[in-house]
Amino acid sequence: MGNFEKLFDWKAIYRFLETNVLKIIFAFAVFKIAGILKKYVDNTIKIVLEKSKMDKSVASFLRSSFSVLYYIILGYLLIGFLGINLTSITTFLGAAGIVLGFAFKETLGNFCGGLIILTFKPFKVGHLIEYGKYMGEVKSIELIYTKIKTPQNELVIIPNGMITNSEIRNVTKEKVRRLDIKIGVSYDSDILKVKEVLNEIVNEEIKSEEKLVLKSPAPTIGVLELAESSVVFCVYVYTKSDNYFNLMLKMNEKIKIKFDENNIEIPYPQMDVHISKKGEE
């Protein structure tokens, strides 16, 4: 308690400020210069890590850890330069350790979450992941947070602890993905003709120069469901993960065009409404 009182003795603080103005100004200048120098140090570390061909996920975590360590060391050096009793501060922090432990419980959990991500590698920098309502490319795995960039060019910052305690979907870890398309046609349609048209579309994509649809594993086309207002067909095709979105757009467009050419109807949702006069049974 004595150390606490000494640390927050406002009269002593005022006297200290009065007698150490030049030191404080110098320390502030050193802090600003150190901040500028840190940018150059960060760039140097980035270049060294890139040349070492270290995993990008580990590299981003190390760079984030270095930033925290850099400012901790700088802070201790400046405090020592100003003549502040480090023993008193250390004792105070030790006494407040339990309180700080509770206060920073989530922060420690996020740090441990980052270590878990680096150890078990559910995803890496550059992977496309889906977390909750967000989907984006992993830009960095840092000390406390993981940063992803969405297709809308939004930066989403997610605490590591939340990621390791929740379900995530790694979209690009595997090189090949299956595109699932479900399309409903009218009950009046010739389902054999529908299947023939869908097969034709898929085969065209297999033989095209882009080769968005892979020949193996083999595509699957068939009747998936006899729904209330339509016969639902499924088209399951495999593609390279990088081509998934482009293939989805192209397939939807070609299906609509081909169905129109062959007079295959895609029905609208329908509702039958029966109105009876009052008194009628």
C-alpha positions, 0 to 999 in steps of 0.5 A, a space after each residue: 500500500 505504501 508503494 501505491 501511495 508513493 506512486 500516486 503522491 501528487 505533490 511528489 509528481 508535481 515536484 518531479 515535473 517541475 525539476 525534470 522538465 528538460 528530461 521529460 521533453 527529451 524523453 518525449 522527443 526520443 519516444 517520437 524518434 523511436 516511433 519513426 525508427 520503428 517503421 524502418 525496423 519493421 520494414 527491415 524485419 519484413 524483408 528478412 522474414 520474406 527472404 527467409 521464406 518463413 510461413 506468412 502466418 508466423 511472420 505476421 505474428 512475430 512482427 506483431 509480437 516485436 511491436 509490443 516488445 519494442 514499446 515495452 522495452 522503450 517504456 522501461 528505458 525512458 522511465 529509467 532515464 527519467 529517474 523514476 524508481 522502477 522497483 516501486 512500479 514493479 512492486 505495484 504491478 506485482 501487487 495489482 497482478 491479480 486485478 490485471 489478470 482478470 482485466 486482461 483475461 480476454 487479451 490473454 485468451 486472444 494471445 493464446 488463441 493466436 498461438 493455437 492458430 499458428 500451431 494447428 494451422 486451421 488457416 494461413 495468411 492468404 486463405 479465404 475463410 468464413 467466420 460468422 457473417 464475414 468472408 474474406 482473405 486472411 491478411 495477417 495473424 497478429 498477437 491479439 487479432 486476425 485481420 481479414 479483408 472482405 470482397 467489398 474491401 472492408 477490413 474485419 478485425 477478429 479477436 483470436 480467442 473468438 476464432 478458436 472458440 467458434 466454427 470457421 470455414 476455410 474455403 481455399 485450404 483445399 485446391 478443389 471445391 464442389 459447386 452446388 447449383 439447384 434449379 427448379 423447373 415446371 412440372 410440365 417440363 420434359 425432365 429428360 430434356 432438362 437433364 440433357 440441356 444441363 449435361 450439354 452446359 457442363 460438357 461445354 465447360 469441361 471442353 472450353 479453353 478456360 476449363 472451369 469445370 474439372 472432368 474428374 471428379 465426375 459431375 453429378 446431374 439429376 432430380 434432387 427433389 419433387 417440390 411443391 411448385 417445381 421439380 428441383 434439379 441439382 448440378 454438382 461440378 468440381 472446380 479449382 478453388 480460385 475459379 469457384 465464384 467465376 464458375 458460379 456466375 457463368 453457370 447461372 447465366 448459361 442455364 438461364 440462356 439455355 432454358 430460354 432457348 429450349 422453352 424450359 420454364 423456371 416457375 415463380 412461387 405460386 399461391 392459391 387463394 380460395 375466397 368463399 362467400 359468407 354463409 357458404 360451407 
